[in-house]
Amino acid sequence: MRIGFGAPVAGAWATPAYLASFAGRAEDAGYASLWTFQRLLVPEGSGMEPVYRSVLDPMVALGYAAARTSRIRLGVAVINLPFVSPAYLAKQATTVDVLSGGRLDLGLGVGWMPEEFAAAGASMARRGARAEEYVAVLRTLWADGVSSFRGSFYQIPPGRQDPGPVQRGGGSTWSGPPVLLGGMSRPAMERAGRIADGWITSSHADLSQIGPAAAVVRDAAAAAGRDPGAVRIICRGVVLAGTEAKGTDGARRLLSGSYDQIRADAAWLGEQGVTELFYDLNWDPQVGSVSVTPEAAALRAEEILAELAPG
């Protein structure tokens, strides 16, 4: 199982200096990947978690990190696809892939907050069907030569979108960066198994149930005639070091507590079929909140990064 790290994109530590330094530190420490996420709008009076109060754009942040690193993979988990046209995101993703030398993992979600849909001028209707077509458009635009697409939601006139991505396959039969799909509902998991290179859990996922969830994804891949073993299972690991957080059942939440407990949890997740786990400190109130000082947040994050470094 590969171990990644959540980039400093939310709260006090989301500064240019810390984004650059933590990207480099994660690479030097042996982490396999660096991840961002999207939050378009925080509705007034919504009482959302501190992590969402101040968030950098995920693709711009990855482009910035690409210039500060040379080996670590760069992922976004996730961009909500209804908020941006597939042609525009295809160009953004290709640009990050080119500037990073072919290191992008593109995670997509269907969104859930009505206020964000309103702000983006997007529709919440038929999000699942839209997602399937959206992925098809991306792969059409990333293919060599002149391409076109005509579907129920998107139309691409015949043409070219150059330059093309550096990655030419993502471990599958299609071109372009690996496309990963998020979503914790059964239809979302099955969609990921059918059409995506991998599936990503949400920040609120009950990771104690990851084994059955991974089985749903891989069963859907097999039913679609794909190799289920080639579909990646990626977990966002919300780390709460030094605090034993409780789940809804009263048991200790995975990836909380002592460093030994967190490392043991990570090993267990690997046994359940997880192919990649990234430790995301943005959800730690002492790191990803706007109420702490950048220096204090960075000091805590530095300790956790070092303690949980792979190997």
C-alpha positions as CSV (number, residue, x, y, z in Angstrom):
1,M,0.0,0.0,0.0
2,R,1.3,3.4,-1.0
3,I,1.2,6.3,1.6
4,G,0.5,9.8,0.5
5,F,0.1,13.2,2.2
6,G,-2.6,15.9,2.2
7,A,-1.1,19.2,0.9
8,P,-1.5,22.3,3.0
9,V,-4.5,23.8,1.2
10,A,-6.9,24.7,4.0
11,G,-6.7,27.0,7.0
12,A,-3.7,28.5,8.7
13,W,-1.0,26.5,7.1
14,A,-2.3,27.1,3.5
15,T,0.4,29.7,2.6
16,P,2.7,29.8,-0.4
17,A,5.7,29.1,1.8
18,Y,4.2,26.1,3.6
19,L,2.7,24.6,0.4
20,A,6.1,24.7,-1.2
21,S,8.0,23.4,1.9
22,F,5.6,20.6,2.8
23,A,5.5,19.4,-0.8
24,G,9.2,19.1,-0.8
25,R,9.3,17.6,2.7
26,A,6.7,15.0,1.8
27,E,8.7,14.0,-1.3
28,D,12.0,13.8,0.6
29,A,10.3,11.7,3.4
30,G,9.2,9.1,0.8
31,Y,5.5,9.9,0.6
32,A,4.1,8.6,-2.7
33,S,1.6,11.3,-3.4
34,L,0.4,14.8,-2.5
35,W,-3.3,15.6,-2.5
36,T,-5.6,18.7,-2.6
37,F,-9.4,19.0,-2.5
38,Q,-12.1,21.5,-3.5
39,R,-14.4,23.8,-1.6
40,L,-16.1,26.4,-3.9
41,L,-18.3,28.2,-1.3
42,V,-19.1,28.1,2.4
43,P,-22.7,29.2,2.8
44,E,-23.3,32.0,5.4
45,G,-24.5,30.5,8.6
46,S,-23.9,26.9,7.5
47,G,-21.7,26.0,10.5
48,M,-19.4,23.9,8.3
49,E,-16.3,22.3,9.7
50,P,-13.3,24.6,10.2
51,V,-11.4,22.8,7.4
52,Y,-13.8,24.3,4.8
53,R,-13.5,28.0,5.9
54,S,-10.5,28.9,3.8
55,V,-9.4,26.6,0.9
56,L,-7.1,27.1,-2.0
57,D,-8.1,26.1,-5.5
58,P,-7.0,22.5,-6.0
59,M,-5.6,22.6,-9.5
60,V,-3.7,25.9,-9.0
61,A,-2.2,24.5,-5.8
62,L,-1.1,21.3,-7.7
63,G,0.5,23.4,-10.4
64,Y,2.4,25.3,-7.7
65,A,3.5,22.1,-6.0
66,A,4.6,20.7,-9.4
67,A,7.2,23.4,-9.6
68,R,8.6,22.5,-6.1
69,T,8.8,18.7,-6.6
70,S,10.1,16.2,-9.2
71,R,8.9,12.7,-8.2
72,I,5.9,12.7,-5.9
73,R,2.5,12.2,-7.6
74,L,0.0,15.0,-7.5
75,G,-3.7,14.3,-6.9
76,V,-6.9,16.1,-6.3
77,A,-9.7,14.4,-4.2
78,V,-12.0,15.7,-5.6
79,I,-13.1,18.3,-8.1
80,N,-16.9,18.4,-8.4
81,L,-17.5,17.9,-12.0
82,P,-20.8,19.8,-12.4
83,F,-19.0,23.0,-11.5
84,V,-16.7,23.2,-14.6
85,S,-17.0,22.1,-18.2
86,P,-15.2,18.9,-19.1
87,A,-13.3,20.7,-21.9
88,Y,-12.0,23.3,-19.5
89,L,-11.0,20.7,-16.9
90,A,-9.4,18.6,-19.6
91,K,-7.2,21.5,-20.4
92,Q,-6.4,22.2,-16.8
93,A,-5.5,18.6,-16.1
94,T,-3.4,18.3,-19.1
95,T,-1.5,21.5,-18.1
96,V,-0.8,20.1,-14.6
97,D,0.2,16.8,-16.2
98,V,2.6,18.5,-18.6
99,L,4.2,20.8,-16.0
100,S,4.7,17.9,-13.6
101,G,6.1,15.5,-16.1
102,G,3.2,13.2,-16.0
103,R,2.4,13.0,-12.2
104,L,-1.3,13.9,-12.0
105,D,-4.2,11.8,-10.6
106,L,-7.5,13.5,-11.3
107,G,-10.3,12.8,-8.8
108,L,-13.8,13.7,-9.6
109,G,-17.0,13.9,-7.5
110,V,-20.6,14.8,-8.3
111,G,-21.1,17.5,-5.6
112,W,-23.7,17.7,-2.9
113,M,-24.2,21.2,-1.6
114,P,-27.1,23.2,-3.2
115,E,-25.4,26.5,-2.6
116,E,-22.3,25.5,-4.5
117,F,-24.4,24.3,-7.4
118,A,-26.2,27.7,-7.4
119,A,-22.9,29.6,-7.3
120,A,-21.6,27.6,-10.2
121,G,-24.8,27.8,-12.3
122,A,-24.9,24.0,-12.3
123,S,-27.7,21.5,-12.1
124,M,-28.1,18.8,-9.4
125,A,-30.3,16.7,-11.7
126,R,-29.0,13.4,-13.1
127,R,-25.5,13.8,-11.6
128,G,-24.6,10.1,-12.0
129,A,-25.4,10.0,-15.7
130,R,-23.6,13.3,-16.2
131,A,-20.5,11.8,-14.5
132,E,-20.3,8.9,-16.9
133,E,-20.5,11.2,-19.9
134,Y,-18.1,13.7,-18.4
135,V,-15.4,11.0,-18.0
136,A,-16.0,9.9,-21.6
137,V,-15.5,13.5,-22.8
138,L,-12.2,13.8,-20.9
139,R,-10.8,10.7,-22.5
140,T,-12.1,11.8,-25.9
141,L,-10.2,15.1,-25.6
142,W,-7.1,13.4,-24.4
143,A,-7.0,11.0,-27.3
144,D,-4.5,11.6,-30.2
145,G,-5.8,13.4,-33.3
146,V,-9.0,15.1,-34.1
147,S,-11.8,14.2,-31.7
148,S,-15.5,15.1,-31.2
149,F,-18.3,14.1,-28.8
150,R,-22.0,14.4,-28.8
151,G,-24.0,13.3,-25.8
152,S,-27.0,14.2,-23.7
153,F,-25.1,16.7,-21.6
154,Y,-22.0,17.7,-23.5
155,Q,-21.1,18.4,-27.1
156,I,-17.5,18.8,-28.4
157,P,-17.1,20.0,-32.0
158,P,-14.5,18.2,-34.0
159,G,-11.1,19.6,-33.2
160,R,-7.9,19.1,-31.2
161,Q,-6.9,20.1,-27.7
162,D,-3.1,20.3,-27.6
163,P,-0.7,19.7,-26.0
164,G,-1.8,16.3,-25.0
165,P,-1.2,14.8,-21.6
166,V,2.2,13.2,-20.7
167,Q,0.5,10.1,-19.3
168,R,-0.9,7.9,-22.0
169,G,-3.1,5.3,-20.4
170,G,-3.2,5.6,-16.6
171,G,-2.8,1.9,-16.3
172,S,-5.8,1.3,-18.6
173,T,-6.7,1.2,-22.3
174,W,-7.4,4.9,-22.5
175,S,-5.3,8.0,-22.7
176,G,-4.6,10.7,-20.2
177,P,-4.1,11.0,-16.4
178,P,-5.8,8.4,-14.2
179,V,-9.4,9.4,-13.5
180,L,-10.6,8.5,-10.0
181,L,-14.2,8.8,-8.8
182,G,-15.4,9.7,-5.3
183,G,-18.7,9.0,-3.7
184,M,-19.8,6.8,-0.8
185,S,-23.2,5.6,-2.2
186,R,-23.4,2.1,-3.8
187,P,-24.1,3.6,-7.3
188,A,-21.1,5.8,-7.0
189,M,-18.9,2.9,-6.0
190,E,-20.2,0.8,-8.9
191,R,-19.6,3.7,-11.3
192,A,-16.0,3.9,-10.2
193,G,-15.6,0.2,-10.8
194,R,-17.1,0.4,-14.3
195,I,-15.4,3.4,-15.8
196,A,-12.7,4.8,-13.5
197,D,-9.1,4.0,-12.7
198,G,-9.9,4.1,-9.0
199,W,-12.2,5.1,-6.2
200,I,-11.6,7.6,-3.4
201,T,-13.3,7.7,0.0
202,S,-14.7,10.9,1.5
203,S,-13.5,12.6,4.6
204,H,-16.5,11.2,6.6
205,A,-16.1,7.6,5.4
206,D,-16.3,4.9,8.0
207,L,-13.0,3.3,7.2
208,S,-13.8,0.3,9.4
209,Q,-16.1,-0.8,6.5
210,I,-13.6,-0.3,3.7
211,G,-13.4,-4.0,2.9
212,P,-17.0,-4.4,1.8
213,A,-16.9,-1.1,0.0
214,A,-13.8,-2.1,-1.9
215,A,-15.5,-5.3,-2.9
216,V,-18.4,-3.4,-4.4
217,V,-16.0,-1.4,-6.5
218,R,-14.1,-4.4,-7.7
219,D,-17.2,-6.5,-8.3
220,A,-18.5,-3.8,-10.6
221,A,-15.2,-3.7,-12.4
222,A,-15.4,-7.5,-13.0
223,A,-19.0,-7.3,-14.2
224,A,-17.9,-4.7,-16.7
225,G,-15.2,-7.0,-18.0
226,R,-12.3,-5.1,-16.4
227,D,-9.5,-6.4,-14.2
228,P,-10.7,-5.7,-10.7
229,G,-7.2,-5.9,-9.3
230,A,-6.2,-2.9,-11.5
231,V,-8.8,-0.6,-9.9
232,R,-7.2,1.6,-7.2
233,I,-8.8,1.9,-3.8
234,I,-7.7,5.2,-2.3
235,C,-8.5,6.4,1.2
236,R,-8.4,10.0,2.5
237,G,-7.0,9.4,6.0
238,V,-8.3,12.0,8.4
239,V,-5.5,11.9,11.0
240,L,-6.2,13.1,14.5
241,A,-2.8,12.4,16.2
242,G,-2.9,12.4,20.1
243,T,-6.7,12.3,20.2
244,E,-8.8,9.1,20.3
245,A,-11.8,10.3,18.3
246,K,-15.0,8.3,18.6
247,G,-17.2,7.0,15.8
248,T,-20.9,6.7,15.9
249,D,-20.7,3.3,17.5
250,G,-18.5,4.7,20.3
251,A,-15.4,2.9,19.2
252,R,-12.1,4.7,18.5
253,R,-12.1,6.1,15.0
254,L,-9.4,4.7,12.7
255,L,-6.3,6.9,12.3
256,S,-6.8,8.7,15.6
257,G,-4.9,8.3,18.8
258,S,-1.2,7.5,19.2
259,Y,1.3,7.2,16.3
260,D,1.5,3.5,17.0
261,Q,-2.3,3.2,16.7
262,I,-2.3,5.2,13.5
263,R,0.4,3.1,11.9
264,A,-1.4,-0.1,13.0
265,D,-4.6,1.2,11.5
266,A,-2.8,2.0,8.2
267,A,-1.4,-1.6,8.0
268,W,-4.9,-3.0,8.6
269,L,-6.4,-0.8,5.8
270,G,-3.8,-2.3,3.5
271,E,-5.0,-5.8,4.5
272,Q,-8.5,-4.8,3.5
273,G,-7.6,-4.0,-0.1
274,V,-6.7,-0.3,0.1
275,T,-4.0,0.4,-2.5
276,E,-3.3,3.9,-1.3
277,L,-3.8,5.9,1.9
278,F,-3.0,9.6,2.2
279,Y,-2.7,11.2,5.6
280,D,-4.7,14.5,5.4
281,L,-4.0,16.9,8.3
282,N,-6.3,19.6,6.9
283,W,-9.1,18.1,9.0
284,D,-7.1,18.5,12.2
285,P,-8.5,21.6,14.0
286,Q,-4.9,22.4,15.1
287,V,-3.7,22.5,11.5
288,G,-6.5,23.2,9.1
289,S,-8.4,25.8,11.1
290,V,-8.1,29.5,10.5
291,S,-8.2,30.1,14.2
292,V,-4.6,28.9,14.9
293,T,-1.4,30.6,13.9
294,P,0.3,29.4,10.7
295,E,3.5,28.7,12.7
296,A,1.7,26.5,15.3
297,A,-0.2,24.6,12.5
298,A,3.1,24.0,10.6
299,L,4.9,22.9,13.7
300,R,2.3,20.3,14.5
301,A,2.1,19.2,10.8
302,E,5.9,18.8,10.6
303,E,5.9,16.4,13.6
304,I,3.1,14.3,12.2
305,L,4.6,14.2,8.7
306,A,7.9,12.9,10.2
307,E,6.3,10.4,12.5
308,L,4.1,8.8,9.9
309,A,6.6,8.9,7.0
310,P,6.6,5.6,5.0
311,G,9.2,3.1,6.0
